[in-house]
Amino acid sequence: MSSENEKSDEPEQLALIRETVRSAKVPRAKPRTWRGAALAKELPVARVVVNKGALHLDQFFDYAVPEELDETARPGVRVRVRFGAGAHQVRGGRREGGRLIDGFLVERRAESDYSGPLAALADVVSPEPVLGPELLGLARAVADRYAGSLADVLQLAVPPRNATAERKPSPEPLPPPAAPEPGSWTRYERGPAFLDSLARGGAPRAVWNALPGPHWAEEIARAVAATLASGRGALVVVPDGRAAGRVDAALTEVLGAGRHAVLTAEAGPEKRYAQWLAVRRGAVRAVVGTRAAMFAPVRDLGLTVIWDDGDGSHSEPHAPQPHAREVLLLRAAHDRCAFLLGSTGCTVEAAQLVESGWAQALNAGREQVRRAAPLIRTVGDGELARDEAARAARLPSLAWQTVREGLKTGPVLVQVPRRGYVPRLACERCRTPARCRHCAGPLEAPEQQELRCGWCGRGAPDWHCVECGSTRLRAQVVGARRTAEELGRAFPAVPVRTSGRDHVLDSVPGRPALVVSTPGAEPVAEGGYAAALLLDGWALLGRPDLRAGEEALRRWIDAASLVRGQPEGGTVVVVAEPTLRPVQALVRWDPVGHARRELAERAELGFPPVSRMAAVTGPPEAVEGFLAAAGLPADAEILGPVPLPVVRPGGPRRPGDPPPGEQWERALVRVPPGSGAALAAALKQARAGRLARGGGDPVRIRVDPPDIG
């Protein structure tokens, strides 16, 4: 085609394009502010909670509902709103401007409490209602308990939207199953009665000390089945994906497929959201999941279960950092449903539930315990000092002998504490922890300087042991070297497997092998371990933590529960001083008695959970100003502040650590029972006031901190 022809055709082509555009249906663009649009004829006001976690914005905001959004703007749906428009930005009776943010519509109203012009809802993201009144009430209660904002809790409670999963229908709900047989619950004195009460629609509350062995997952599944048989729903929260997998398999075996949902991060966003929607829509009535599942919107909730509440994974690291146990307790009280706290060990909080009469103990008799538990043997400092094998290779002769005998019939577990535990000072003669006379906090000597309290910061130059009178201190054992190479050389024909933070094994075969694991990463052995070694007990007992003894016992019992019972030859050797309370509790297999004694001691000293406590951290001047301005309850006691360790730039950081290189302080605020709600409210109000006045200092608040030294 010549250039002349191109020029002659150009006007004709442009005219054709214009005509095509005129005849096409022009898509309607979404208006930015719905200026001039008619409002809904009925209930034209939408009350919205916006996704802004700032405490001074912890309230509902009213928006106008355009007529076009009237049908989809239902309570519980996700919406988009403009936030931050000033009062001067008003056109056509509508506020304009501001930034588009997400939120949830919680209520439609006939009129607003706000007398000025309202901004309009920008859009309804999805017509799927995801926030019901029960979940909203729970989120509000959790926010108030932990001095946090409702928006932050809703970020934890409602998973992100997945459009693909939302478009798919959920399965039809199945009819209630038949009530299950008691099964292994007959080993517990009140076990069958507990299941029977659930099946009849009752709301029993129990603290369950589970027997060692693999039956705990099946026992949880039978409790869930009994609840479903009554026409109600059940929620089970476990610490990790491995435990969720065991309960999932047990539920499938007891109930069959299609009756429960699994909510874990490993499922991926689409599958997890689809499972969550099935629960929200009532397609399934049973849920098992990890920490985030504590907010699962189970319909007609009849039972909440938490397994191993002492595991740190149950504590949420994101604001306002709630603990799954406390959230499930709130749900049990609000919904008046059954509650089951189960573990092979026993936390002080669990013991308090029983002591207060809120829950009943669900334990097995001593004969059952003796048949299920392995034989426990101890090796103390005195024996280690006289043992040539221990001095040469860190393993006492008893441990070598136990490994050799165990390998004849199956795998042997070796638990080795992780590196990096900070030492706590204790009496050199009797190992009693060194504590402050004023507040009973742990004493420390940073960089070999003078003794001072890690809580209130007071010095202790004239310290002496209250048990034996000695004035000499020792820093208890720190960390442990991995022993896989040593054991591999000692038993060259035996395979050695490791399980730890980088690579956690779920299970191992029942063949002879050495399995070296860090606490909490122990794999399940097919048929149970023949023996177990619990090495370097001082590394667990010597942590600068109020829960050091409780945590050490929990780790030991969890590992020993994987060992065959004493009648089958199962043996556990723990390398720790046999006179210590946690070691004695392990030997007797009496975690409940240990928790009760810990509770009585904490009550005498005013420690949590008998008291309520909050940690306030930040730069020194910010902490001082915050505490001075906060209207704390009259019975509040401030401990500290004390300096926190400076985080090295480029070094590892834990959640809650100060910025690298900055010197921060921490103060503990303690109140007696009954004043916890007042403390949380005062801290929340003080921080909200500082934020509203532009006080951007990085003061952090944590109610019920898990680690207080």
C-alpha positions as CSV (number, residue, x, y, z in Angstrom):
1,M,0.0,0.0,0.0
2,S,1.4,3.4,-0.9
3,S,1.8,6.3,1.5
4,E,-0.8,8.2,-0.4
5,N,-3.4,5.5,0.2
6,E,-2.5,5.4,3.9
7,K,-3.3,9.1,4.3
8,S,-6.6,8.8,2.5
9,D,-7.7,5.9,4.7
10,E,-6.8,7.5,8.1
11,P,-9.9,9.7,8.6
12,E,-12.2,6.9,7.7
13,Q,-10.5,4.6,10.3
14,L,-10.7,7.2,13.0
15,A,-14.4,7.7,12.4
16,L,-15.0,4.0,12.6
17,I,-13.2,3.8,16.0
18,R,-15.3,6.7,17.4
19,E,-18.5,5.1,16.3
20,T,-17.5,1.8,17.9
21,V,-16.8,3.6,21.2
22,R,-20.2,5.4,21.1
23,S,-22.1,2.2,20.6
24,A,-20.2,0.3,23.3
25,K,-21.7,0.0,26.8
26,V,-19.7,2.4,29.0
27,P,-18.8,0.7,32.3
28,R,-19.8,2.7,35.3
29,A,-16.8,3.8,37.3
30,K,-17.0,3.5,41.1
31,P,-17.6,6.9,42.6
32,R,-14.9,8.1,45.0
33,T,-17.3,9.6,47.5
34,W,-20.9,8.8,46.2
35,R,-21.4,12.6,46.0
36,G,-25.0,13.3,45.3
37,A,-26.0,9.7,45.5
38,A,-29.3,8.8,47.2
39,L,-28.9,7.0,50.6
40,A,-30.6,3.8,51.7
41,K,-34.2,4.4,52.5
42,E,-34.1,2.2,55.7
43,L,-31.2,2.2,58.2
44,P,-29.0,4.6,56.2
45,V,-26.2,4.6,58.7
46,A,-23.5,1.9,58.9
47,R,-21.4,1.4,62.0
48,V,-18.0,0.3,61.1
49,V,-14.9,-0.9,62.9
50,V,-11.9,0.2,60.8
51,N,-8.6,-1.7,60.6
52,K,-6.6,0.9,62.5
53,G,-5.0,-0.7,65.6
54,A,-4.2,2.6,67.3
55,L,-5.6,2.6,70.8
56,H,-7.0,6.2,70.6
57,L,-9.1,5.0,67.6
58,D,-10.5,2.0,69.3
59,Q,-14.2,2.8,68.7
60,F,-16.9,2.5,66.0
61,F,-17.3,5.0,63.2
62,D,-20.5,5.9,61.4
63,Y,-20.8,6.0,57.6
64,A,-23.6,6.8,55.2
65,V,-25.0,3.9,53.2
66,P,-25.5,4.7,49.5
67,E,-28.7,3.2,48.0
68,E,-26.7,1.1,45.6
69,L,-24.9,-0.7,48.4
70,D,-28.1,-1.2,50.5
71,E,-28.5,-4.9,49.6
72,T,-24.9,-6.0,50.2
73,A,-24.0,-3.7,53.2
74,R,-25.2,-6.2,55.8
75,P,-23.8,-6.6,59.3
76,G,-20.6,-8.7,59.3
77,V,-19.3,-8.0,55.8
78,R,-16.0,-6.5,54.8
79,V,-16.2,-2.9,53.6
80,R,-13.9,-0.2,52.3
81,V,-14.2,3.3,53.8
82,R,-12.4,6.6,53.6
83,F,-10.7,7.5,56.9
84,G,-9.2,10.7,58.0
85,A,-11.3,13.3,56.1
86,G,-11.5,16.6,58.0
87,A,-14.7,18.4,59.0
88,H,-13.9,21.1,56.5
89,Q,-13.8,18.6,53.6
90,V,-17.6,18.5,53.0
91,R,-19.3,18.7,49.6
92,G,-22.9,18.0,48.9
93,G,-23.5,16.9,52.5
94,R,-20.8,14.2,52.4
95,R,-17.4,14.2,53.9
96,E,-14.7,13.7,51.3
97,G,-11.0,12.9,51.3
98,G,-9.1,10.6,53.5
99,R,-7.4,7.3,52.8
100,L,-9.2,4.1,51.7
101,I,-8.9,1.4,54.4
102,D,-10.6,-1.9,55.2
103,G,-13.1,-2.5,57.9
104,F,-16.0,-4.5,59.1
105,L,-19.7,-3.4,59.1
106,V,-21.0,-4.3,62.5
107,E,-24.5,-2.7,62.6
108,R,-27.0,-0.8,60.5
109,R,-28.8,2.1,62.2
110,A,-31.5,4.6,61.5
111,E,-29.5,7.5,62.7
112,S,-26.0,8.4,63.9
113,D,-24.8,9.6,67.2
114,Y,-22.6,12.0,65.3
115,S,-24.3,15.2,64.5
116,G,-22.0,16.3,61.6
117,P,-22.0,15.1,57.9
118,L,-20.9,11.5,57.3
119,A,-18.6,10.1,54.7
120,A,-20.2,7.3,52.6
121,L,-19.2,3.7,52.5
122,A,-16.8,3.5,49.6
123,D,-17.5,-0.2,48.7
124,V,-18.6,-3.6,50.0
125,V,-15.6,-5.9,49.4
126,S,-17.7,-9.0,49.6
127,P,-21.3,-9.9,50.6
128,E,-20.0,-12.8,52.7
129,P,-20.7,-12.1,56.4
130,V,-17.6,-13.0,58.3
131,L,-18.0,-11.1,61.6
132,G,-20.9,-12.3,63.7
133,P,-22.1,-10.8,67.0
134,E,-20.6,-13.7,69.0
135,L,-17.1,-13.2,67.4
136,L,-17.4,-9.5,67.8
137,G,-18.2,-9.8,71.5
138,L,-15.3,-12.2,72.0
139,A,-12.9,-9.9,70.3
140,R,-14.1,-7.0,72.4
141,A,-13.6,-9.0,75.6
142,V,-10.1,-10.1,74.5
143,A,-9.1,-6.5,73.6
144,D,-10.2,-5.2,77.0
145,R,-8.4,-8.0,78.9
146,Y,-5.1,-7.4,77.2
147,A,-5.3,-3.6,77.0
148,G,-5.4,-3.8,73.2
149,S,-7.6,-2.5,70.4
150,L,-10.6,-4.3,68.8
151,A,-9.1,-3.9,65.3
152,D,-5.9,-5.7,66.4
153,V,-7.9,-8.7,67.8
154,L,-10.0,-8.9,64.6
155,Q,-6.9,-9.1,62.6
156,L,-6.1,-12.3,64.5
157,A,-9.7,-13.6,64.5
158,V,-10.7,-13.2,60.9
159,P,-8.4,-14.6,58.2
160,P,-7.6,-12.7,55.1
161,R,-10.1,-13.0,52.3
162,N,-9.5,-15.4,49.4
163,A,-12.0,-14.8,46.6
164,T,-11.5,-18.2,45.0
165,A,-12.4,-20.0,48.3
166,E,-15.3,-17.6,48.9
167,R,-17.0,-18.4,45.6
168,K,-17.0,-22.1,46.3
169,P,-20.0,-23.5,48.2
170,S,-19.4,-25.3,51.5
171,P,-20.6,-28.9,51.9
172,E,-24.0,-29.7,53.4
173,P,-23.8,-30.3,57.1
174,L,-24.0,-33.9,58.3
175,P,-26.5,-35.1,61.0
176,P,-25.1,-35.5,64.5
177,P,-23.2,-38.8,65.0
178,A,-24.0,-41.4,67.6
179,A,-22.4,-41.0,71.1
180,P,-19.0,-42.7,71.2
181,E,-17.9,-45.5,73.5
182,P,-15.6,-44.4,76.4
183,G,-12.6,-46.3,75.0
184,S,-9.4,-45.4,76.8
185,W,-11.3,-42.8,78.9
186,T,-12.2,-45.7,81.2
187,R,-8.6,-45.4,82.6
188,Y,-9.6,-42.2,84.3
189,E,-11.8,-42.2,87.4
190,R,-14.3,-39.6,86.0
191,G,-13.6,-40.2,82.3
192,P,-16.8,-42.0,81.3
193,A,-18.9,-39.6,83.3
194,F,-17.3,-36.6,81.5
195,L,-18.1,-38.1,78.1
196,D,-21.7,-38.9,79.2
197,S,-22.3,-35.3,80.4
198,L,-21.1,-34.0,77.0
199,A,-23.3,-36.3,75.1
200,R,-26.3,-35.3,77.1
201,G,-25.7,-31.6,76.4
202,G,-24.0,-30.7,79.7
203,A,-21.2,-28.2,80.2
204,P,-18.6,-29.9,82.5
205,R,-15.3,-28.1,83.0
206,A,-12.2,-30.3,83.7
207,V,-8.4,-30.1,84.0
208,W,-7.2,-33.4,82.5
209,N,-3.9,-34.8,83.5
210,A,-3.4,-37.3,80.6
211,L,-1.6,-40.5,81.0
212,P,1.7,-41.0,79.1
213,G,1.4,-42.7,75.7
214,P,-0.2,-42.1,72.3
215,H,-3.9,-42.3,73.4
216,W,-4.4,-38.6,74.2
217,A,-5.4,-37.6,70.6
218,E,-8.0,-40.4,70.4
219,E,-9.4,-39.3,73.8
220,I,-9.8,-35.7,72.6
221,A,-11.5,-37.1,69.5
222,R,-14.0,-39.0,71.6
223,A,-14.8,-35.9,73.7
224,V,-15.5,-34.0,70.4
225,A,-17.7,-36.9,69.2
226,A,-19.7,-36.9,72.4
227,T,-20.3,-33.1,72.0
228,L,-21.3,-33.4,68.3
229,A,-23.7,-36.2,69.4
230,S,-25.6,-33.6,71.5
231,G,-26.0,-31.4,68.4
232,R,-23.4,-28.8,69.4
233,G,-20.0,-27.8,68.1
234,A,-16.5,-28.4,69.5
235,L,-13.2,-26.5,69.2
236,V,-9.7,-28.0,69.8
237,V,-6.5,-25.9,70.0
238,V,-3.1,-27.6,70.0
239,P,0.4,-26.0,70.0
240,D,1.7,-27.1,66.6
241,G,1.0,-28.7,63.3
242,R,2.3,-32.1,64.4
243,A,-0.2,-32.3,67.2
244,A,-3.0,-31.0,64.9
245,G,-2.1,-33.8,62.5
246,R,-2.5,-36.4,65.3
247,V,-5.9,-35.1,66.4
248,D,-7.0,-34.8,62.8
249,A,-6.2,-38.4,62.2
250,A,-8.0,-39.4,65.4
251,L,-11.1,-37.4,64.5
252,T,-11.2,-39.0,61.1
253,E,-11.0,-42.4,62.6
254,V,-13.7,-41.7,65.3
255,L,-16.1,-39.5,63.3
256,G,-15.3,-40.3,59.7
257,A,-14.5,-37.8,57.0
258,G,-16.2,-34.5,56.5
259,R,-17.2,-33.8,60.1
260,H,-14.4,-31.5,61.1
261,A,-12.1,-28.7,59.8
262,V,-8.4,-28.3,60.3
263,L,-7.1,-24.7,60.7
264,T,-3.3,-24.6,60.4
265,A,-0.9,-22.3,58.6
266,E,0.5,-25.3,56.7
267,A,-2.8,-25.7,54.7
268,G,-2.2,-22.5,52.7
269,P,-4.4,-19.4,52.4
270,E,-7.1,-20.8,50.0
271,K,-7.6,-24.1,51.7
272,R,-7.5,-22.6,55.2
273,Y,-10.0,-19.9,54.3
274,A,-12.3,-22.4,52.7
275,Q,-12.2,-24.5,55.9
276,W,-12.8,-21.4,58.0
277,L,-15.8,-20.5,55.8
278,A,-17.2,-24.0,56.2
279,V,-17.1,-23.5,60.0
280,R,-18.6,-20.0,59.7
281,R,-21.5,-21.2,57.5
282,G,-22.2,-24.1,59.8
283,A,-21.2,-26.8,57.4
284,V,-18.9,-28.4,60.0
285,R,-19.3,-28.2,63.7
286,A,-15.8,-29.4,64.9
287,V,-12.5,-27.6,64.5
288,V,-8.9,-28.6,65.3
289,G,-6.1,-26.1,64.8
290,T,-3.2,-24.2,66.1
291,R,-3.2,-20.8,68.0
292,A,-5.2,-18.8,65.5
293,A,-8.1,-21.3,65.7
294,M,-8.9,-20.0,69.2
295,F,-11.2,-17.5,67.5
296,A,-12.9,-20.0,65.1
297,P,-16.6,-19.1,64.7
298,V,-18.0,-22.6,65.7
299,R,-21.8,-22.6,65.6
300,D,-23.5,-23.6,68.8
301,L,-20.3,-24.1,70.6
302,G,-20.5,-26.8,73.2
303,L,-16.9,-27.7,74.1
304,T,-13.5,-25.9,74.0
305,V,-10.4,-27.9,74.4
306,I,-6.8,-26.8,74.7
307,W,-3.9,-29.3,74.7
308,D,-0.6,-28.6,76.5
309,D,-1.4,-25.0,77.6
310,G,2.1,-24.6,78.9
311,D,3.6,-24.6,75.4
312,G,4.9,-21.2,74.4
313,S,3.3,-21.5,70.9
314,H,-0.1,-20.8,72.5
315,S,1.0,-17.2,73.3
316,E,0.2,-14.9,70.3
317,P,3.3,-12.7,69.4
318,H,1.1,-10.0,67.7
319,A,-0.8,-7.3,69.5
320,P,-2.4,-7.5,71.9
321,Q,-0.6,-10.9,72.5
322,P,-3.4,-13.0,73.9
323,H,-2.9,-16.5,75.2
324,A,-5.1,-19.3,73.7
325,R,-5.9,-20.7,77.2
326,E,-7.4,-17.4,78.4
327,V,-9.3,-16.9,75.1
328,L,-10.9,-20.3,75.4
329,L,-11.7,-19.6,79.1
330,L,-13.5,-16.4,78.0
331,R,-15.4,-18.4,75.4
332,A,-16.4,-21.1,77.8
333,A,-17.7,-18.5,80.3
334,H,-19.5,-16.4,77.7
335,D,-21.1,-19.3,75.8
336,R,-21.6,-21.4,78.9
337,C,-20.1,-24.4,77.2
338,A,-17.8,-27.3,78.4
339,F,-14.1,-26.7,78.9
340,L,-11.3,-29.2,78.8
341,L,-7.7,-28.4,79.5
342,G,-5.5,-31.4,78.9
343,S,-1.7,-32.1,79.2
344,T,0.6,-34.8,80.3
345,G,2.0,-32.1,82.7
346,C,0.2,-29.4,84.7
347,T,0.7,-25.7,84.6
348,V,0.1,-23.5,87.7
349,E,-2.8,-21.8,85.8
350,A,-4.4,-25.3,85.4
351,A,-3.9,-26.0,89.1
352,Q,-5.5,-22.7,90.0
353,L,-8.6,-23.5,88.0
354,V,-9.0,-26.7,90.1
355,E,-8.1,-25.0,93.4
356,S,-10.7,-22.2,92.8
357,G,-13.4,-24.8,92.1
358,W,-14.0,-23.4,88.5
359,A,-13.0,-26.8,87.0
360,Q,-12.8,-30.4,88.3
361,A,-9.7,-32.6,88.2
362,L,-9.8,-35.4,85.7
363,N,-7.0,-37.8,86.7
364,A,-6.1,-41.5,86.6
365,G,-5.5,-43.6,89.7
366,R,-1.9,-44.3,90.9
367,E,-2.1,-47.9,89.7
368,Q,-2.9,-46.7,86.1
369,V,-0.1,-44.1,86.3
370,R,2.4,-46.8,87.4
371,R,1.4,-49.1,84.5
372,A,1.6,-46.3,81.9
373,A,4.7,-44.4,83.0
374,P,8.3,-45.5,82.4
375,L,10.9,-46.1,85.2
376,I,12.6,-42.8,86.1
377,R,16.2,-42.8,87.3
378,T,18.3,-39.8,88.3
379,V,22.0,-38.8,88.1
380,G,23.0,-35.9,90.4
381,D,26.1,-33.8,90.7
382,G,27.7,-36.1,93.3
383,E,27.4,-39.1,91.1
384,L,28.7,-37.2,88.1
385,A,31.8,-36.1,90.0
386,R,32.6,-39.7,90.9
387,D,31.9,-41.1,87.5
388,E,34.9,-41.4,85.2
389,A,32.7,-41.9,82.1
390,A,30.8,-38.7,82.8
391,R,34.0,-36.7,83.2
392,A,35.4,-38.1,79.9
393,A,32.3,-37.8,77.7
394,R,29.6,-35.9,79.6
395,L,27.4,-39.0,79.8
396,P,27.3,-40.9,83.1
397,S,27.8,-44.7,83.2
398,L,24.1,-45.2,84.0
399,A,23.2,-43.4,80.8
400,W,25.6,-45.5,78.7
401,Q,24.2,-48.6,80.2
402,T,20.6,-47.5,79.6
403,V,21.3,-46.7,76.0
404,R,23.0,-50.0,75.4
405,E,20.1,-52.0,76.9
406,G,17.4,-49.9,75.1
407,L,19.0,-50.3,71.7
408,K,18.5,-54.1,72.0
409,T,14.7,-53.6,71.6
410,G,14.1,-50.3,69.9
411,P,15.0,-46.6,69.5
412,V,16.4,-44.5,72.3
413,L,15.6,-40.8,72.7
414,V,18.3,-38.3,73.8
415,Q,16.9,-34.8,74.8
416,V,19.6,-32.1,74.7
417,P,18.6,-28.5,75.7
418,R,19.2,-25.8,73.1
419,R,22.2,-23.4,73.3
420,G,21.8,-19.9,74.6
421,Y,20.0,-20.3,77.9
422,V,20.9,-17.4,80.2
423,P,22.2,-18.6,83.6
424,R,20.4,-17.9,86.8
425,L,22.3,-17.6,90.1
426,A,21.7,-20.2,92.8
427,C,23.3,-21.3,96.1
428,E,26.4,-23.2,95.4
429,R,25.7,-25.7,98.3
430,C,22.0,-26.5,98.0
431,R,21.0,-25.0,94.5
432,T,18.2,-22.8,95.9
433,P,17.6,-20.0,93.4
434,A,18.9,-16.6,94.6
435,R,16.0,-14.2,95.0
436,C,15.5,-10.6,96.1
437,R,14.3,-10.0,99.7
438,H,12.1,-7.1,98.6
439,C,10.1,-8.6,95.7
440,A,11.4,-12.2,95.4
441,G,12.7,-11.5,91.9
442,P,15.7,-13.3,90.5
443,L,19.2,-12.0,91.5
444,E,21.7,-11.4,88.7
445,A,25.3,-10.2,88.4
446,P,25.6,-8.7,84.9
447,E,29.2,-8.7,83.6
448,Q,30.4,-10.0,87.0
449,Q,29.2,-6.8,88.8
450,E,27.4,-6.5,92.1
451,L,24.3,-8.5,92.7
452,R,21.0,-6.8,91.9
453,C,17.4,-7.8,91.3
454,G,16.2,-8.5,87.8
455,W,12.7,-7.1,88.7
456,C,13.0,-4.1,91.0
457,G,16.7,-3.3,90.4
458,R,17.6,-3.2,94.1
459,G,21.1,-4.3,95.1
460,A,21.7,-7.3,97.3
461,P,25.3,-7.0,98.7
462,D,24.7,-9.1,101.8
463,W,22.8,-12.0,100.2
464,H,22.8,-15.4,101.9
465,C,20.8,-18.5,101.2
466,V,17.6,-18.7,103.1
467,E,17.8,-22.5,103.1
468,C,21.3,-23.3,104.2
469,G,22.9,-19.9,105.1
470,S,25.7,-20.2,102.4
471,T,27.0,-17.0,100.9
472,R,28.5,-18.6,97.8
473,L,26.7,-18.5,94.4
474,R,27.1,-20.5,91.2
475,A,25.9,-19.8,87.7
476,Q,24.0,-22.8,86.7
477,V,24.8,-24.8,83.6
478,V,24.3,-22.9,80.3
479,G,23.2,-24.7,77.2
480,A,24.5,-28.0,76.0
481,R,26.7,-29.4,73.2
482,R,25.0,-31.5,70.6
483,T,25.9,-35.1,71.4
484,A,25.1,-36.8,68.1
485,E,28.8,-37.2,67.1
486,E,29.7,-38.6,70.5
487,L,27.0,-41.1,70.4
488,G,27.8,-42.0,66.8
489,R,31.3,-42.8,67.7
490,A,30.3,-44.7,70.8
491,F,27.7,-46.8,68.9
492,P,29.1,-46.9,65.3
493,A,26.7,-49.6,64.1
494,V,23.6,-47.6,65.2
495,P,22.0,-44.9,63.0
496,V,21.8,-41.5,64.7
497,R,19.0,-39.1,63.8
498,T,18.5,-35.5,64.9
499,S,15.4,-33.4,65.3
500,G,15.6,-29.7,66.2
501,R,14.7,-26.2,65.1
502,D,15.9,-26.5,61.6
503,H,14.5,-29.9,60.9
504,V,11.8,-31.4,63.1
505,L,11.0,-35.1,62.6
506,D,7.4,-36.1,63.0
507,S,8.0,-39.8,63.7
508,V,10.7,-42.5,63.5
509,P,10.5,-46.2,62.9
510,G,10.5,-48.7,65.8
511,R,13.9,-50.0,64.8
512,P,17.0,-49.5,67.0
513,A,18.4,-46.0,66.5
514,L,19.6,-43.0,68.5
515,V,17.3,-39.9,68.2
516,V,18.9,-36.7,69.4
517,S,16.3,-33.9,69.9
518,T,15.9,-30.5,71.5
519,P,13.0,-30.0,73.9
520,G,9.6,-29.8,72.0
521,A,11.0,-31.4,68.8
522,E,10.9,-35.0,69.9
523,P,9.4,-37.3,67.2
524,V,7.0,-40.1,68.0
525,A,8.5,-43.6,67.8
526,E,6.5,-46.4,66.4
527,G,5.7,-48.6,69.4
528,G,7.3,-46.1,71.8
529,Y,11.0,-45.5,72.7
530,A,12.8,-48.2,74.6
531,A,14.6,-45.6,76.7
532,A,15.3,-41.9,77.0
533,L,18.1,-39.7,78.3
534,L,17.3,-36.2,79.5
535,L,20.7,-34.5,79.6
536,D,21.9,-31.3,81.2
537,G,18.9,-30.7,83.4
538,W,20.5,-27.6,84.8
539,A,20.2,-25.9,81.5
540,L,16.4,-26.0,81.8
541,L,16.2,-25.5,85.6
542,G,18.7,-22.6,85.5
543,R,16.8,-20.3,83.2
544,P,16.1,-16.8,84.7
545,D,12.4,-17.3,84.5
546,L,9.6,-17.7,87.1
547,R,8.5,-20.8,85.2
548,A,11.9,-22.5,85.0
549,G,10.9,-25.5,87.2
550,E,7.5,-25.9,85.7
551,E,8.8,-25.7,82.2
552,A,11.6,-28.1,82.9
553,L,9.2,-30.7,84.3
554,R,6.8,-30.2,81.4
555,R,9.6,-30.8,78.8
556,W,10.8,-33.9,80.7
557,I,7.3,-35.4,81.0
558,D,6.5,-34.7,77.4
559,A,9.6,-36.6,76.3
560,A,9.2,-39.4,78.9
561,S,5.6,-39.8,77.7
562,L,6.9,-41.1,74.4
563,V,8.8,-44.0,76.2
564,R,7.2,-47.4,76.8
565,G,5.7,-48.1,80.2
566,Q,7.7,-49.6,83.0
567,P,6.1,-53.1,82.5
568,E,7.5,-53.1,78.9
569,G,10.9,-52.1,80.1
570,G,10.8,-48.4,79.4
571,T,13.5,-46.4,81.3
572,V,14.3,-42.7,81.5
573,V,17.5,-41.3,82.9
574,V,17.5,-37.6,83.9
575,V,20.8,-35.8,84.6
576,A,19.8,-33.4,87.3
577,E,20.0,-33.0,91.1
578,P,17.5,-35.6,92.5
579,T,16.6,-33.5,95.5
580,L,15.1,-30.7,93.5
581,R,11.3,-30.4,93.4
582,P,10.8,-30.8,89.6
583,V,13.1,-33.9,89.5
584,Q,11.2,-35.4,92.4
585,A,7.9,-34.7,90.7
586,L,9.2,-36.5,87.6
587,V,10.4,-39.5,89.6
588,R,6.9,-39.8,91.2
589,W,5.2,-38.8,88.0
590,D,3.2,-36.2,89.9
591,P,3.0,-33.0,87.8
592,V,-0.3,-32.0,89.5
593,G,1.3,-32.1,93.0
594,H,4.2,-30.0,91.7
595,A,1.8,-27.4,90.2
596,R,-0.1,-27.2,93.5
597,R,3.0,-26.6,95.5
598,E,4.1,-23.9,93.0
599,L,0.7,-22.3,93.2
600,A,0.9,-22.1,97.0
601,E,4.4,-20.6,96.9
602,R,3.4,-18.0,94.3
603,A,0.3,-17.1,96.4
604,E,2.6,-16.5,99.4
605,L,4.9,-14.3,97.3
606,G,2.3,-12.6,95.2
607,F,3.4,-14.0,91.9
608,P,1.2,-14.7,88.9
609,P,-1.3,-16.3,88.3
610,V,-2.4,-15.4,91.8
611,S,-1.7,-11.8,91.0
612,R,-2.1,-10.0,87.7
613,M,1.0,-8.4,86.2
614,A,1.8,-6.1,83.2
615,A,5.2,-5.2,81.7
616,V,5.9,-1.7,80.5
617,T,9.0,-1.4,78.4
618,G,10.6,1.5,76.4
619,P,13.3,4.2,76.7
620,P,13.9,5.2,80.3
621,E,12.3,8.6,80.0
622,A,9.3,7.3,78.2
623,V,8.7,4.5,80.8
624,E,9.0,7.0,83.6
625,G,6.6,9.5,82.1
626,F,4.1,6.8,81.2
627,L,4.0,5.4,84.7
628,A,3.7,8.9,86.3
629,A,0.8,9.8,84.1
630,A,-1.1,6.5,84.2
631,G,-4.0,6.3,86.7
632,L,-3.1,2.9,88.1
633,P,-5.3,1.2,90.7
634,A,-4.6,2.2,94.3
635,D,-3.4,-1.3,95.1
636,A,-0.9,-1.5,92.1
637,E,2.8,-2.1,92.9
638,I,5.5,-1.0,90.5
639,L,8.6,-3.1,90.4
640,G,11.6,-1.5,88.8
641,P,12.3,-0.2,86.2
642,V,15.4,-2.2,85.4
643,P,17.5,-2.0,82.2
644,L,17.1,-4.6,79.5
645,P,20.0,-6.2,77.8
646,V,21.1,-4.2,74.7
647,V,20.5,-6.1,71.5
648,R,23.7,-6.2,69.4
649,P,23.2,-4.8,65.8
650,G,23.0,-7.7,63.4
651,G,22.4,-10.2,66.2
652,P,19.4,-12.4,66.8
653,R,16.2,-10.7,68.1
654,R,13.2,-12.2,69.9
655,P,9.7,-10.7,69.7
656,G,9.5,-7.8,72.1
657,D,13.3,-7.0,72.2
658,P,14.3,-3.3,72.0
659,P,15.7,-1.9,68.8
660,P,19.4,-2.9,68.2
661,G,21.8,-0.7,70.1
662,E,19.2,1.1,72.2
663,Q,19.1,1.0,76.0
664,W,15.5,0.3,77.1
665,E,14.0,-0.4,80.5
666,R,11.2,-2.6,81.8
667,A,8.9,-2.0,84.8
668,L,6.5,-4.6,86.1
669,V,3.1,-3.4,87.5
670,R,1.5,-5.9,89.9
671,V,-2.0,-5.9,91.3
672,P,-3.8,-8.4,93.6
673,P,-6.7,-10.6,92.4
674,G,-9.7,-8.7,91.3
675,S,-7.8,-5.6,90.0
676,G,-6.6,-7.1,86.7
677,A,-9.4,-5.5,84.7
678,A,-8.8,-2.1,86.3
679,L,-5.1,-2.4,85.6
680,A,-5.6,-3.2,81.9
681,A,-8.1,-0.3,81.5
682,A,-5.7,2.2,83.1
683,L,-2.8,1.1,81.0
684,K,-4.9,1.2,77.8
685,Q,-6.3,4.7,78.7
686,A,-2.9,6.1,79.5
687,R,-1.4,4.9,76.2
688,A,-4.4,6.0,74.2
689,G,-4.1,9.5,75.7
690,R,-0.4,9.7,74.9
691,L,-1.1,8.7,71.3
692,A,-3.9,11.2,70.9
693,R,-1.7,14.0,72.1
694,G,1.0,13.0,69.6
695,G,3.2,11.1,72.1
696,G,4.9,8.8,69.6
697,D,7.4,7.3,72.1
698,P,7.7,3.5,71.7
699,V,6.2,2.4,75.0
700,R,5.2,-1.2,74.8
701,I,2.6,-2.8,77.2
702,R,2.1,-6.5,77.7
703,V,-0.5,-7.9,80.1
704,D,0.4,-11.2,81.6
705,P,3.9,-11.5,80.1
706,P,5.0,-15.1,79.8
707,D,8.5,-14.3,80.9
708,I,9.0,-12.1,83.9
709,G,12.3,-13.5,85.2
